[in-house]
Amino acid sequence: MTCSSVPKVAILFFLVFEHSERAQVNVLTGNYDNYRTNANPHETILNFSTVNALTFGKLFTLPVDGVTYAQLSVSDLAIPGQGTHNVLVVATMHNSLYAFDADTSGPSLWQANFGPSVPTADYAFRDILPEVGILSTPVIDLASGTVYAVADVKQNGSYSYQLHALDLATGADKPGSPVEIQTAIVAAVRFDPFQHLQRPGLLLSNGVVYAAFGSHADSIPFHGWLFAYDAATLQNKAVFNTATTGLGSGIWQAGRGVRS
């Protein structure tokens, strides 16, 4: 996906026909569910009579600090000191996560930044511009009130991926967060964060958060990697390499999350 023409102020669309009749369906993971169906079986409003040029269109825009690939939504979320809101969670390639009221064009309810993103100029490819930050779709656990996100960070000349567990209501890191997705060695193959792209959406299943990796534009050497972390403690539980006897076999998914 080419993003060279996308400005740093992302235009977000809310395509509904009346605020008072909006169906409140939580979107907590990429592609709606862990089967990645892209289906909302609870939709009751959108049909041929309501989706037309007179009643269906953009309501407002919300400013953010970078290109956006990922959005999630939660209904009736209590925000300390700010009441209850239908919330839109937006991730940016500038390594920021925002929570907005989904029904108004006001300022963000909270914002968190996870450190310097990786400039595209560090790589030999130009399909992602101008930086790489939070590229995958985060995942939300309503039961614990947590949103998980992975940021691609460059600090002091070093590259790393950081898994964050944030309080969904405040945007604050929870105890033990963040953790670095550590350099791992599986069958003598080393995971190098500089060579790999965390594109697939995160998966939360049975109390475990999964993050998958492919390549940066097939730049050799690369492999497919899958990391598993305990959702409560962020302790690493498992690491899987798809090509321990060769190269390639990256987990790309075109951004779709791995399935449970």
GUFIKOL-230859 format. One record per residue (C-alpha): z, x, y. Coordinates in steps of 0.05 Angstrom, whole numbers, plus 5000, padded with zeros to 4 digits. Example, Ala and Ser with C-alpha at 12.3 -4.5 7.8 and 13.67 -1.06 7.14 Angstrom:
GUFIKOL-230859
515652464910/514352734979/
END
This chain:
GUFIKOL-230859
500050005000/498050295067/502850205125/499750645178/498250055223/505049725218/509349805281/516749975278/518449275302/517448865239/514948155246/518747695200/516247005183/520246375168/515045875144/518445195143/517344545178/524244335200/530844705205/534844095183/530844005119/530644725096/531944815022/537345335012/535545754953/538546444946/533747024934/538147564907/533248034874/525948234877/520947704854/526447164853/529547314785/530647834732/524347594696/520347754760/516847074759/515747004834/517446274823/522345824859/523345224812/528044894862/522844814917/522644094941/519744135012/513244515012/507244094991/500243905016/502943415067/508043875099/504344535098/499244455154/497544755222/501944255260/508544325223/508244995186/508345675220/512046255250/518546075284/520746745313/520847495303/526647965292/526648705314/528449245264/527949995266/522450135214/517149875167/519849345119/518049255046/524048845023/527848215043/532947785008/536647145029/543446835018/545646135040/552345935070/555246645075/561746725113/561447305162/568247535188/569147305260/562147005263/562546375221/558146165163/550746315163/544446285122/543047025119/536747435114/537848145088/532348625110/531349355088/527349855128/523950525115/528450815169/534150745118/537350135152/539749485122/540548875167/543648195160/540647655206/541946925215/535846615181/535746015228/535846345296/532746935333/539347235354/541947945342/543648205274/550247985242/551048705219/546949335210/548049955167/544150605168/544351095109/542051745142/535552085160/529451835123/524152305093/518152415139/511452285107/509152945136/513353295083/508453055030/501053145017/499752385016/498851895073/499251215038/506351105065/507251225140/511051485178/517251565133/520351405066/527251065066/529150435030/522750274994/525249874935/528049164940/535749164940/539648694895/545448234912/551448054868/554347404897/560347424850/563048064881/559747984949/555848634942/548948854961/546149474928/540749914959/537650594947/535951045006/531451655006/535052165050/533352845079/539153235107/539553985123/532854095088/535153775023/532553134991/536752624954/537051894934/543451524950/545750884917/549950454964/554349854947/555749475012/560248885028/555248325036/559248005092/560348625135/555349165114/560949665101/560650135042/565249934986/570150434955/566350974917/559850844955/555151174964/553551594903/547952094898/543051964843/544452644815/539553154790/539153014716/536453404657/533853024597/530753424540/530054024587/526353594639/529553604707/529553024756/527253254824/528352744880/522953054923/517652924870/519552204855/519051534890/524050974880/519150404887/521049874835/526149354857/533349464834/535749074773/542848804765/544248594693/550748524654/554748914706/549849494710/545149684768/538550004747/534050434791/527250654767/522751224792/515451414791/511351934829/509352084900/501851954894/501552254824/503552934851/505053374791/510153484762/512952784755/515852334701/518551634695/526051574704/531051014696/538251094720/543850614703/550350544743/556550124733/556149594787/563749604799/565050354801/558050654812/559351124755/553051354720/552351034651/545551274627/539151644644/532451534611/526251964617/519651654595/515852314583/520452854556/514853224520/509553184576/508252944646/506852274680/508851594654/512051414721/515450734729/511750434787/511449674777/507649594842/514549474872/516548944821/523449064792/524649264721/526348674676/532748534639/
END
